[in-house]
Amino acid sequence: MKPLLAILMCVFVSAGCGAKQRMASAPMAQMASSSMAPAVAPPPLDRSVFARDPNGQLSEAMLQKILASPIELDLPSRVGVLPILTATNWRGPSPDYERVPAGVSPLVSTLRKDAAFSLVTEMMPIPSGALGMEALREAPARYRLRYIILYREVIAKTQHQNAYTWGYATVFGAFFLPGKQQEVYGYIEATMFDVKTGLLMFTTRRAIMATKNSNEWRTEEKLQQLASNAVSKFAPDLGTDFLVDVRRFANAAIAENDKQRAGRELVQVPEAGGPMVAN
């Protein structure tokens, strides 16, 4: 009987140890499987989350959703160049639709040479501040455009007398001496706007300046012509800079999306002197 009792006790002890081992290993297996599961990245924005109120009513949740979503850039796509004009009446938006900014046409010609856009079309100008950013999306929707480029010119015009003015003392010299120095200066800019999400993607800006000596005849017309010539001259350069920034934005989006999928540390700083984005 004693050998039989000893055998039975060993069987019960081994069964109890096995049960305890199984109960202890189950939570560990779950922990290991959960730690190995890849993090699911949020999908990119498929619609705008902004309010139609021009003053903006973006909630904290929506703001965090925008910042956490991956960056989407779908090229080649149809784009439009939309001129933004300063309103001519302070009582309400009333732009001068008879005048299209001089830089639009040369800018469009430059963009059409690049494979990033399947179509580049000019659009009707709108007054600055006349529409909220959400209402702004309706104009490109009528053109069925995926992106639009908001084009703006900010130009100051001045004129003053120069050294040739001393020749006016002869009276005859006032008829032909270039005693008026005319100057125009400011900047032209292009901003890429995502029609689907309502997001501003990036802005490219180029400073411009031009001077000219003129006589006293039709000075206002000559000043306007000087500004138009300066903008037309530098608009292709703005287009070239804009196309470079499209590639920079794409490289930055790829780097950020990869980092988001792989998980990132809280602090990351590039090495001193190193490139900020891939070329």
BAZASE-625968 format. One record per atom (N, C-alpha, C): x negated, y negated, z negated. Coordinates in steps of 0.001 Angstrom, whole numbers, padded with zeros to 6 digits, always signed. Example, Ala and Ser with C-alpha at 12.3 -4.5 7.8 and 13.67 -1.06 7.14 Angstrom:
! BAZASE-625968
-013190+005690-007800-012300+004500-007800-013200+003300-007800-012850+002250-007080-013670+001060-007140-012900-000030-007870
END
This chain:
! BAZASE-625968
-000832+001209+000000+000000+000000+000000-000857-001246+000000-001970-001241-000728-002800-002445-000788-003355-002821+000579-003888-001833+001360-004346-002230+002714-003212-002786+003558-001965-002254+003415-000838-002744+004206-000478-004161+003820-000456-004446+002507-000167-005807+002035-001231-006784+002516-002463-006367+002516-003545-007264+002972-003377-007598+004442-002963-006610+005245-002773-006849+006679-001633-007819+006904-000506-007631+006156+000646-008510+006319+000306-009932+005917-000449-010108+004853-000835-011461+004416-001702-012157+005466-002568-011435+006099-003416-012025+007153-002579-012472+008344-001539-011664+008687-000688-012008+009816+000064-013298+009542+000637-013409+008288+001388-014626+007939+000501-015854+007900-000701-015721+007379-001628-016855+007298-002034-017327+008687-002356-016404+009591-002758-016779+010950-001602-017423+011700-000367-016943+011487+000800-017538+012151+001024-018954+011664+000880-019157+010339+001045-020507+009802-000023-021447+010310-001246-021001+010411-002320-021853+010940-002057-022210+012385-001568-021247+013151-001271-021522+014552-000161-022527+014706+000874-022433+013828+001974-023394+013898+001494-024775+013546+000664-024897+012517+000141-026205+012134-000704-026780+013240-001484-025971+013920-002336-026452+015005-001495-026955+016167-000404-026271+016476+000451-026706+017562+001139-028018+017208+001592-028181+015977+002261-029405+015557+001293-030583+015552+000053-030352+015218-000927-031429+015179-001396-031812+016563-001431-030892+017530-001975-031179+018845-000959-031845+019761+000335-031740+019474+001342-032311+020355+001246-033836+020429+001177-034569+019290+001044-036024+019392-000252-036449+020064-001327-035733+019869-002587-036065+020499-002489-035941+022003-001788-034950+022505-001620-034768+023942-000809-035920+024534+000241-036347+023816+001036-037464+024295+000219-038742+024341-000620-038957+023297-001442-040151+023262-002422-040175+024409-003015-039028+024702-003990-038966+025781-003326-039221+027127-002127-038641+027330-001453-038835+028612-001013-040276+028791-000559-040917+027675-000136-042308+027801-001309-043232+028053-002484-042946+027463-003644-043803+027680-004211-043659+029080-004012-042505+029709-004521-042273+031048-003579-042792+032130-002331-043117+031775-001378-043580+032782-001804-044946+033296-001863-045155+034609-002275-046453+035151-001234-047524+034873-001708-048757+034631-000808-049878+034392-000098-050242+035697+001193-050456+035600+001996-050791+036774+001991-052301+036948+001449-052771+038062+001403-054216+038327+002780-054704+038726+003159-055896+038313+004469-056425+038716+004511-056673+040214+005680-056588+040827+005773-056826+042279+005618-058310+042587+005253-058648+043817+005184-060071+044190+006572-060688+044220+006621-062003+044118+007903-062704+044159+008565-062487+045518+009850-062194+045494+010593-062008+046739+011608-063117+046972+011703-064055+046041+012612-065198+046190+012152-066303+045251+012712-067487+045452+012364-068611+044593+013077-068489+043248+012371-068848+042177+012959-068855+040833+013102-070282+040315+012880-071261+041188+012974-072658+040777+014421-073133+040851+014735-074132+040020+016067-074729+040037+016170-075723+041178+017356-075934+041658+017567-076879+042755+017565-078323+042262+017536-078525+040969+017449-079868+040410+016091-080463+040756+016037-081650+041406+014739-082251+041754+013848-082500+040552+014457-082679+039349+013658-082914+038154+013007-081635+037639+013497-080482+038060+012900-079214+037668+013430-078721+036333+013824-077477+036279+014295-076856+035041+013748-075437+034953+012468-075281+035132+011848-073957+035115+011709-073479+033673+012293-072345+033382+012224-071793+032033+010844-071193+031776+010556-070954+030514+009265-070365+030146+009132-068957+030719+010236-068200+030703+010192-066830+031239+009881-066844+032732+010510-067756+033471+010267-067828+034903+008850-068320+035193+008364-069257+034391+006991-069735+034580+005993-068591+034395+006183-067801+033346+005286-066681+033101+005415-065618+034195+006615-065463+034742+006812-064491+035830+006030-064913+037070+006041-066212+037371+005294-066695+038527+003802-066445+038344+003275-066769+037174+001841-066626+036929+001404-065161+036889+002308-064265+036505+001947-062846+036393+002128-062083+037697+002864-062628+038645+003140-061893+039876+001934-061928+040811+001720-060880+041592+000623-060886+042573+000840-061958+043636-000248-062345+044283-000200-063363+045323+000017-062683+046666+000977-063185+047414+001294-062611+048723+000954-063615+049819+000295-063152+050857-000009-063981+052024+000209-063129+053256+001235-063442+054021+001651-062630+055159+001310-063367+056455+000136-063075+057001-000318-063708+058242-000712-062623+059245-000551-062880+060542-000044-064109+061167+001465-064249+061013+001901-065499+060886+003315-065815+060733+003630-067114+061460+004914-067364+061620+005361-068624+062211+005269-069724+061169+004686-070849+061543+004561-071977+060625+005019-073250+061342+005386-074238+060566+005768-075530+061098+005026-076630+060368+004737-077713+061060+004097-078885+060456+005183-079916+060205+005421-080216+058938+006504-081115+058538+005921-082441+058058+006105-083534+058800+005595-084834+058356+006427-085387+057200+005738-085884+056180+006378-086520+055037+006148-088022+055160+007218-088791+055281+007126-090231+055481+007548-090976+054231+006992-092161+054059+007403-093026+052964+008737-093677+053307+009666-093655+052370+010981-094235+052615+010853-095735+052836+011596-096260+053799+011532-097682+054122+012511-098512+053314+013398-097880+052554+014390-098603+051766+014323-098088+050339+014013-098960+049397+013862-098515+048008+015194-098089+047396+016329-098493+047997+017638-098120+047460+017989-096667+047762+017319-096087+048709+017613-094706+049052+016690-094218+050140+016640-092917+050385+015753-092378+051415+016219-092765+052800+015407-093545+053495+015744-093933+054867+014460-094072+055665+013879-092956+056098+012616-093022+056828+012806-093556+058232+011721-093950+058827+011749-094409+060205+011564-093194+061106+012662-092624+061566+012580-091418+062375+012043-091693+063773+011924-092974+064123+011399-093297+065449+009892-093149+065515+009252-093027+064361+007790-092941+064343+007360-091615+063716+006643-090825+064476+006032-089603+063966+004572-089908+063675+004046-089530+062514+002648-089826+062198+001704-089381+063307+000711-090229+063575-000175-089995+064715-000991-088718+064575-001223-088261+063353-002075-087095+063170-001401-085761+063386-000080-085749+063545+000640-084482+063650+000237-083713+064904+000266-084383+066036-000016-083692+067297-001427-083117+067359-002501-083881+067042-003836-083270+067074-004020-082184+066018-003331-082308+064880-003415-081253+063869-002794-079964+064390-001628-080067+065015-000962-078893+065565-001810-078252+066656-002429-079066+067491-003272-078526+068567-004434-077719+068007-005009-078171+066899-006115-077434+066278-005633-076124+065672-004498-076142+064993-003986-074938+064340-003558-073882+065351-003121-074302+066522-002671-073350+067534-003808-072529+068119-005033-072954+067921-006179-072227+068459-006606-071067+067564-006002-070950+066390-006423-069938+065426-005440-068773+065400-005958-067556+065145-005121-066357+065130-004328-066200+063846-004511-067097+062878-003798-066962+061610-002302-067209+061759-001901-067941+062813-000498-068293+062984-000010-067814+064350+001105-067102+064331+001676-066621+065590+002379-067733+066348+002839-068749+065632+003474-069906+066247+003272-071105+065340+002923-072241+065923+002818-073506+065189+003723-074508+065883+004727-074999+065194+005675-075922+065785+005734-077210+064980+005963-078315+065672+006207-079577+064993+007652-079597+064504+007868-080310+063395+009201-080399+062811+009609-081864+062683+010899-082090+062535+011402-083444+062335+010902-083982+061001+010476-085247+060937+009990-085807+059671+011109-086005+058669+010768-085976+057389+011734-086244+056327+011145-087296+055410+011981-088026+054679+011462-089043+053764+010887-088420+052506+009799-088990+052027+009186-088507+050797+010128-088760+049627+010383-087715+048836+011249-087839+047680+012725-087733+047989+013093-087575+049252+014513-087512+049589+015130-086180+049186+014350-085127+049189+014855-083800+048888+014040-083193+047766+014691-082369+046952+013943-081580+045996+013202-080471+046722+012279-079837+046038+011490-078794+046681+012356-077630+047130+013460-077370+046418+014333-076281+046821+015135-076651+048067+015649-077877+048100+016371-078312+049296+015441-078408+050491+014162-078631+050232+013179-078713+051309+013075-077399+052075+013413-076296+051443+013302-074995+052085+014340-074803+053193+015402-075589+053166+016464-075391+054153+016030-075794+055560+015195-076849+055662+014747-077279+056989+013941-076190+057695+012912-075599+057068+012199-074511+057753+013053-073265+057949+014056-073067+057089+014929-071909+057284+015691-072038+058598+016030-073255+058988+016719-073457+060267+015793-073130+061442+014488-073318+061239+013509-072941+062261+013101-071464+062138+013547-070788+061070+013153-069409+060774+011632-069315+060620+011087-070174+059782+009647-070223+059545+009318-069583+058203+008224-068833+058162+007771-068200+056915+007015-069187+056040+006223-070039+056651+005463-071057+055925+005627-072393+056648+005466-073487+055912+005379-074797+056524+004166-075521+055958+003662-076462+056736+002530-077279+056322+003049-078705+056142+003053-079179+054917+003510-080528+054610+002374-081494+054928+002601-082362+055917+001559-083287+056376+001898-084696+055909+000886-085397+055367+001110-086741+054844-000095-087625+055148+000181-088880+055462-000856-089891+055672-000683-091000+054639-001753-091314+053944-001763-092426+052986-002865-093374+053437-002475-094429+054127-003434-095333+054764-003169-096764+054299-004219-097445+053875-004157-098873+053545-004785-099665+054684-004214-100839+054979-004696-101674+056091-004991-103076+055564-006169-103579+055847-006552-104933+055433-007259-105623+056591-007292-106946+056535-008049-107735+057504-008446-109056+056855-009633-109532+057210-010141-110777+056648-011102-111409+057656-011450-112650+057400-012353-113376+058295-013792-112883+058115-014566-112941+059212-015970-112549+059162-016848-113724+059608-018105-113438+059883-019054-114507+060207-018723-115217+061518-018021-114533+062413-017673-115163+063683-016692-116336+063511-016102-116432+062331-015129-117500+062109-015757-118882+062267-017063-119003+062027-017723-120304+062183-017612-120807+063619-017489-119926+064555-017348-120342+065946-016012-120981+066254-015041-120852+065326-013742-121465+065553-013828-122985+065523-014909-123492+064952-015066-124952+064872-015141-125580+066257-015527-124804+067253-015583-125328+068623-014217-125339+069289-013198-124857+068586-011830-124760+069083-011728-123747+070231-012593-123877+071202-012573-122948+072326-012920-121535+071858-013807-121436+070845-014207-120111+070365-013080-119358+069685-012070-120054+069189-010958-119376+068519-010155-118501+069461-010306-118725+070763-009530-117959+071724-010128-116586+072024-011425-116414+071796-012032-115145+072188-013009-114563+071164-013512-115347+070205-014472-114811+069234-013780-113813+068295-014443-112662+068008-013854-111658+067092-014045-112059+065633-013332-113066+065217-013484-113565+063853-012676-112835+062806-011942-111848+063177-011119-111091+062230-011688-109674+062092-012035-109280+060852-012502-107917+060591-011346-107105+060032-011008-106045+060718-009892-105186+060333-010429-103869+059769-009785-103387+058709-010207-102159+058049-008990-101303+057714-009140-100029+057892-008141-099058+057441-008880-097972+056663-008265-097508+055577-008903-096476+054756-007811-095744+053972-008110-094539+053582-007162-093720+052843-007458-092249+053056-006421-091439+053177-006633-090006+053377-005447-089394+054115-005707-088264+054709-004670-087432+055309-004742-086062+054639-003602-085431+054464-003588-084165+053735-002584-083196+054328-002846-081918+054113-001965-080842+054567-001811-079840+053426-000574-079506+053099-000270-078583+052007+000503-077401+052558+000053-076196+052254+000740-074991+052712+001835-074622+051712+003044-074428+052226+004232-074208+051410+004878-072884+051803+005114-072024+050812+005741-070720+051039+007251-070892+050992+007903-070740+052133+009338-070967+052209+010099-069909+051416+009615-068680+051401+010341-067594+050742+010377-067771+049229+009284-068212+048635+009199-068299+047184+009258-069732+046655+009103-070729+047530+009091-072104+047064+007800-072514+046390+006719-071761+046602+005441-072051+045961+004551-072887+046877+003879-073877+046303+002823-074604+046989+001543-073796+046866+000918-073460+047981-000202-072531+047957-001538-073251+047786-001793-074275+048577-003005-075074+048418-002851-076356+049226-003709-077338+048933-003709-078623+049626-005110-078917+050135-005200-079347+051378-006462-079766+051993-006361-081259+052281-007370-082012+051848-007327-083467+051996-008647-083954+052583-008562-084951+053456-009757-085545+054071-009636-087058+054027-010671-087718+053500-010701-089178+053446-011102-089728+054811-010499-090847+055194-010813-091474+056479-011008-092971+056271-011780-093586+057155-012018-095025+057118-012445-095472+058504-012024-096680+058906-012402-097239+060206-012380-098757+060095-013301-099409+060817-013373-100869+060841-013504-101341+062284-013088-102581+062513-013157-103151+063850-013079-104667+063752-013875-105352+064589-013790-106807+064701-012857-107165+065847-012000-108143+065626-010993-108515+066613-010837-110032+066640-010286-110519+067745-009947-111936+067798-008594-112154+067106-008080-113350+067197-006875-113712+066454-005581-113403+067195-005664-112725+068314-004465-112441+069089-003909-111063+068720-002605-111019+068398-001884-109756+068132-002612-108910+067102-002980-109511+066005-003781-108813+064996-003013-107657+064345-001724-107808+064096-000958-106747+063449-000869-105514+064343-000654-105717+065608-000595-104588+066526-001947-103882+066610-003018-104666+066621-004359-104075+066688-004676-103310+065411-004200-103808+064279-004436-103113+063019-003704-101770+062999-002473-101760+063481-001734-100511+063566-002410-099529+064526-002935-100044+065624-003612-099184+066585-004899-098618+066005-005606-099424+065206-006829-098943+064565-006515-097785+063623-005448-097920+062843-005059-096845+061930-004660-095592+062701-003908-095775+063785-003479-094621+064582-004672-093903+065202-005630-094673+065717-006807-094068+066330-007644-093306+065305-007766-093884+064097-008557-093223+063058-007928-091901+062643-006606-091910+062469-005917-090682+062067-006013-089631+063167-005812-090048+064410-005895-089103+065526-007286-088507+065662-008297-089284+065332-009678-088810+065451-010005-087756+064404-009527-087973+063164-009922-087086+062068-008914-085973+061785-007745-086008+062398-006760-084943+062172-007283-083562+062600-008000-083427+063738-008568-082101+064058-009538-081604+063000-010304-082512+062378-011205-082091+061301-010402-081579+060104-009275-082242+059817-008403-081749+058749-007888-080359+059089-007534-080136+060360-007077-078817+060768-008141-077747+060583-009392-078093+060915-010490-077138+060721-010689-076828+059245-010665-077862+058404-010786-077652+056955-009630-076800+056429-008445-077029+056969-007268-076280+056519-007410-074801+056846-007891-074480+058031-008071-073080+058407-009127-072401+057550-010168-073127+057176-011165-072584+056252-010528-072301+054895-009669-073214+054437-009018-073020+053145-008020-071865+053178-007443-071576+054347-006574-070403+054462-007363-069144+054136-008572-069034+054690-009411-067856+054409-009867-067838+052959-010201-068989+052411-010590-069046+051005-009444-068609+050094-008244-069067+050419-007081-068665+049640-006867-067155+049742-007028-066601+050941-006856-065158+051122-007881-064380+050304-009147-064822+050319-010183-064143+049540-009897-064225+048046-009452-065403+047592-009128-065562+046173-007939-064683+045787-006939-064592+046673-005771-063760+046389-006150-062287+046295-007032-061836+047195-007475-060439+047151-008204-060152+045844-009106-061056+045447-009869-060856+044210-008951-060843+042985-007999-061758+042925-007108-061820+041772-006164-060624+041727-005650-060210+042877-004758-059052+042891-005499-057777+042500-006741-057617+042967-007526-056440+042577-007803-056446+041079-008109-057613+040546-008396-057705+039116-007148-057424+038296-006006-057842+038810-004752-057602+038097-004394-056126+038090-004643-055445+039209-004345-054010+039265-005282-053205+038382-006538-053615+038307-007516-052850+037537-007495-053191+036059-006803-054266+035684-006873-054725+034305-008086-055615+034127-007954-056669+033352-009033-057634+033244-009326-057964+031791-010540-058415+031550-010917-058888+030235-010351-060284+030022-010328-060706+028762-009747-062005+028451-010635-063152+028899-011938-062937+028947-012860-064006+029333-013763-063496+030445-013778-064190+031565-014666-063877+032673-015166-065174+033265-016485-065328+033348-017098-066534+033885-018127-066119+034931-018074-066677+036145-019096-066356+037160-020473-066826+036718-021488-066200+037276-022854-066609+036959-023122-068014+037477-024011-068698+036792-024339-070075+037186-024958-070068+038575-024442-070926+039443-024959-071021+040795-024408-070012+041757-023613-069074+041280-023055-068056+042147-021826-068562+042863-021417-067889+043933-020228-068324+044681-018964-068121+043869-018068-069081+043934-016804-068990+043210-015831-068047+043904-015874-068017+045234-015002-067123+045990-015820-066475+047078-015325-065348+047544-016024-064661+048645-015844-065422+049934-016850-065374+050776-016788-066038+052086-016477-065009+053159
END
